[in-house]
Amino acid sequence: MPFLDDAMAMAPELTRLRRELHRAPEIGLDLPRTQERVLRALDGLPLDITLGRDLTSVVGVLRGAEPGPTVLLRADMDALPLDERTGLDFVSETPGTMHACGHDLHTTMLTGAAHLLSGARHRLTGDVVFMFQPGEEGCDGAGAMLAEGLLDIPDRRPDAAYAMHVFTTGFDPGAFAARSGPAMASTTNIDLVVTGEGGHASAPHRARDPIPALCEIVTALQTMVTRRLDPFDPVVVTIGRIAAGTRRNIIPGTASAEGTLRAFSDDARGRVKELAGTLVESIAHAHGVSAEITFTDKYPVTENDAAEVDFVEATVRETLGEEHFHRMAHPLTGAEDFSRVLREVPGAMVMLGAAPTGTDPATVPNNHSPSVVFDESVLPFGAALFAELAHARLERGIETLTPTREYA
């Protein structure tokens, strides 16, 4: 990989930046210290910087020596509300906050790519957009950046977009992976309220107990998934919270539940909503209570463009070796707001195995665990691949890759 030697030489600097970010994690859309560190790391590079208005995003545009296509590279910057239990020397110094999903690695790799590509600016035919995004963890930071005009910042709307995500489990350490079509699920919030009439536990016949109806609905939702939906267009319905009552001898007037729906197509997502509404209403009627189920769509399906995945695969295999790329057999049931970018621009979400050296990727703590540890040796590889994808994509020109579907 033409950029790999330079990236390996940068490894100590990349490690220092990653650990600096890891010590000071922040949550949500407002990451002032993280934004400051990113700006400091980019200082001196020939980038046109744009900061977010209502969120602490950073967008850097590197303009090449000649006009041409535009490539967007994205890294998320936010952390999770967890108390870290890794025992690392650079453990989080912010109680209740931890980089448990590897976003500190993503930010570091993209910063490294900005340095690598800035050094090659004289041979770039086109522009590169570096998208440093807050609020991926449930705050839709990508959607907020799009609303603030992300795609209109460069002179030319991006022709391709790439993001990376590290995982300790599910992927070979140090290897990249991707798949065409759905790569990650959509996610929809489920809110369910059952309303009856409270009373004394000794006389349930004089009340209208919402709890049995709610319990039956939760069970029926799972049966519905296995009996009414196509198993080759799968969905996952999970109820993660149930709330009802104040004391053991009081029948409450209401009971509620919260959960999520994950799907790999808009059709399957819509089918669940349609069936669930009828199911909930019918069960409530049978119990003499009323019920309302509400669906709030969050992120759409993360759908990789087939031509762009072929390009990523060829780039990795040609520059790193055959063993460094794998096709994902199945999509992941997690969700990503980079999906919003991929609905506007052809591109790919690429996974990178980052289990610590000498550990078993099948058994180590996974992303979002307070004990998860990522292998920092992948930092130069991620930075180099970001740079290589942008450079090679610009070299191929505007018309060489044909998107496999329509984009906005």
N, C-alpha and C positions, 0 to 999 in steps of 0.2 A: 504494500500500500504506500503510494508516494508520500502521504502525510504521516505514516506511522512512525518513522524514525524521529521526526520532529516532535510528535506527540509523546513518544517514549522519553525523549529528553526533557519534556515538560512535566513528567510524572511527579517529581517532588513538589512542584508548584501546584499541580492539580490536587494532590493529596492535602497540601496545606489549606487550600481554599475549601475543599470538601469538609475538612475537619472544623474549619472556622464556621462554616454554615451549619454544621451539625451541632455545634455547641450553642448556637443561638437560633433555635427554630421558632417560627411564627405560624399562626393559623389564620386561614381565611383570605380575604381580599386585601387586607391592610397589613403589609409586611415591610414596614419602613426600614428596619435594620437589614433585612435581606436585600431590599432594593439598593440600599447604600453600598453593601458589599459587592453586589453585581456591578454597579456603576464604577466602583473603585477598581474592580478587576478588568473592566473594559476601558479604563482611562488610557488615553494615548493612542487608541486604535482609530483608524480613519472611518468611523461610523457616524452616521446621522442618527442621533438618539431622540426618541419620542417617549415621554412618560405618560402613564394613564392619568385621566382626569379624576375618576371616581374610584380607582383602584391603583395599587402600587405596581403596575406592570412596567416593563422596560422593553422597548422595541428598538433594535439597532439595525440600520440598513447599510450594508457594504456595497458600494457602487463599483462595478468592475471597470476595467480600462476601456471596454467596448460595450455598446448596447447589446441586449439580448434578452433571454428569458429571465424570470425571477423565481427563485427558490426560497421557500420558507422553512426554517428549522425551529422546532419548538421544544422548550423545557419548562416543566412546572416547578414552582419554588416553595409551595406551602407544606406544612407539617401536619401532624395529627395530635389530638388531645389524649396523650398517653404519658404515663410516668415510665421513663426508660429504665430497663433492667438488663443492660448489656454488659456492664462492668468495663466498658471501654475507657481508655485514658482521656478521650475527648467527649465524654458523655454530655448530654444536654444539660445546660446550666439554667434552663427555664423549667421550673416545676410544672408537671402536668402537660408538657409539650415535647414531642419527639419526632424526628425525621424517621418514621418507621416504614415509609413506603419508597424510600430511595430518591426522593425529589432533590435532595442535596447532591446526589451523584449526577442527576440529569442536568441541574443548573451548572455544575462544574464542567461536565462534558461539553455543553453548549458554549460556555465561556472559552474553553480550550479550542473549540472549532472556530470561534471568532478570531482568536489569535492566529491559528493556522491559515485561515482563509485571507486574513488581512495581509499576511506575509506573501500571499500568492495573488494579491489584487491585480498586479500588472498583467496576469494571464487569465483573468476572468472575463468572459464575454457574457455580461448580464449582471444581475444584482442578487444579493443574498439578504434575506430578512431573518434576524435573530429574535425570536418571540420568547421572552421570559415572562411566564404567566403565573400570577397568584391564583388561589382559590380553586384548585382542581378538585379538592376533596369536598364535594358536595355544594360548592358555592358557584359553580358554573362560570369560572373565571374566563374560559375561552369565549363563552357567549357574551360576557361583558366586554371583552376586548374587541370582538367583532362588532358589537353595537357602537363602540367608540371609533370604528373606522379602521381596524387593523389592516384589512386587505387593500385599503386605499392609500396607506402611508407610502409604499414604494411608488416609483414612477409608472410601473407596470404591475397590474394585478398578478399575484403569484400563479405560476404555471404548474407548480408541484409543491407538495408539503410533506415533511417527514417529522416524526417524533420517535423517541425511544423510551422504553420503560424497563428497568431492571427488576428481576425476580430472583429470589433465592431458591424457589422450588419450581418444578415443572419444566425447567430448561437446563441444558448442559452448561456448566460453568464456562464462561468465556465465549460462548457461541451465540450467534444472533438467530432469530426465528421470526417468521411472519407467515401469513396466509392471505390468499385472495378472498375477496368478499367479506362477510362478517368476521371480524377479528375479536370483537368484544360486544357484550350485550347492551341493549337499551335498558334503561331503568325507569320505573314508574312507582311513585309512592302510593300506598293503599291506606286509606283511613276509613274505618268502619264504626258506626255508632248504632247500637240497638237500644230502643226506648220502650220500656214497659211501664209498670206501676209498682212502686215499692210496697213493702209490707213486712210482717213479722215472719221469721223463719219457721215458726210453729204452724203457720196457716198459709202455705203457699197458694192454696186454691183461692184465697182472697186477694192475691196480688197477681201481677203479670210479670213473671221473673224473666229478665233479659239474658241472664247468664246461660241457661241451657240453650237458648236460641243462638247466642254467640258461639258457644262451643260447637254446636252442630254446623254452623256456617263455616267455621275454621276447618273442620274435618271435610266438609263437603267441597270446599275450594280445592283441597288436595285431590279428592276423587275426580272432580271436574277436569283437572289438568290431565289425569291419566286416562280418562274415558271420553272426553269430548274434543281433545286437541290432537293434531297430527304429531306423532312422536318424532318425525323427521323434520319438524319445524318447532323445536322444543321451547318451552317456557319454564321458568322457575318462579313459583309463588311461595313466599316465606312470610309468615306472621311472626314478628319479632317482639311484639309487646301486647299484652292484654291487661286491661284495668277495669276493676268493678268493685263496688262495695266499700264499706268502712268498718264493719264488724261482722263476726261470724253468725250472729243471730238476726241480721237485718238483710232483707231482700232489697237490693238497690233498684232505683228507678231506671238507671242506664248502665250499660256496659260498652266498652270500646276496645278496639284493637287497631294496631298499626303494622304495616308490613311493606314488602316490596314485590314488584313484578319485574322479571327480567325476561327479555325475548330477543330473538335474532332476526325478526322481521316485523315490519309495521303491521302486516296482516295478522300475525299471531298476537301481537299486542292488542289490536283492536278486537279480535275474537274473544280474548279473555274478558275484556271490559263488557262486551255484549252479554256473554254467558253469565258472568258474575252478577250483573245487575238483576237478571231474572231469577237466578238462584237465591240471592239474598232476600229478595222480595217474597218469594214463595215460602222459604223457611220461616221468615218472620210472620207471615200470615198464618201459617200452621200453628205457631206458638201464641198467636193472639197479641203480638207485639209489632212494632214498626222498626224498620231498619233502613239505613242509608249507607251506601258504599261510594266513596269518592276516589277517583284516580287523578293523580297529578303527575304528568309526564315530566321527567327530568332530562336525562341525556338520551339522544337517539343511538341507534346501532353504530358502532365504530366499523365502518365498511372500507376496507382497503381496495384501491383500484388494482385490477389484475395486472395491467401493464406496468404499473409502478412497482408492484411486488416482484415481478420478473426482473425489473431493473435493479432493485435492491439485492436480489439473490445473485444476479450476475456480477454486481459490483463486489459483494463480499467474497464470492468464490474466486473471482479473478485476482483479487488483491490480498486476501487473507488465506485462502485455501478452502478446498471442498468441505473440510470438516467443521468449518466455522459458520456454516449456515444450515438450518433445518426448516423444512416446511411444517408448519403447525397442522396437525391432523384435525383439530377441533378448535373452535373459538373459545375464548375465556368468558365466564359468566359475570365477571366484573364489568363495570361501565367506565367510560372515559369521556370527558368533555372535548377532547381533541376530535371527537366524532363530529362536532359542529364545523370545524375547519374542513374535515374531509367531505362534508356535504357541499362545500363551496369550491373546493380545490382537489384535483386528483392527487393522491399521495398514499402514504402507508404509515401505520403504527408498527414499529419494529421492537421485538422483545429481546432482552439480553440477559443471559444467565449470569448470576452474580453470587452464587453460594461461596462461602469462604473456602479457601484451599484446604484440602484434607477432610472436608465434611461430606456427608451424604445429602444431596439435594432432595432426596425423598423424605428426610426426617428432620432437617434443620428448621428452626422457626421461620415462618413465612412472613411476607409483607403484612404490615399492620399488627404484628406481634410486638409487645414491648421488649422482647428479647432478640429481635431480628438483627443480624449483622451482615453487612454486604462486603464483598471483596473489592477493595479499592484498586486492585490491579487491573480492573476492567476500565478504569477511567481513561487511559490513553486510547484504548480500542474504541470506546464510544466517541471520544473527541475526533479521532481520525476518521471513523465512518461518517459522522456528521459532515466533516469537511469533504471527504471523498464523494459522498452522494451529491452535495451541492456542486462541486467542481465538475464532476462527470456529467451531471444533468445539464449544466450550462454549456459544456462542450458539445453535447448532442444537439443543442439548438432548440428552437421553438416547436417544430412540427414533427420531430422524430418519434415521439411516443404518442400514441393515440389513446385517449381515455376510453375505458370500456363502458361508460355510461354518461349520461348528461349531467353537467354541473352548472351551478348558477353563474 
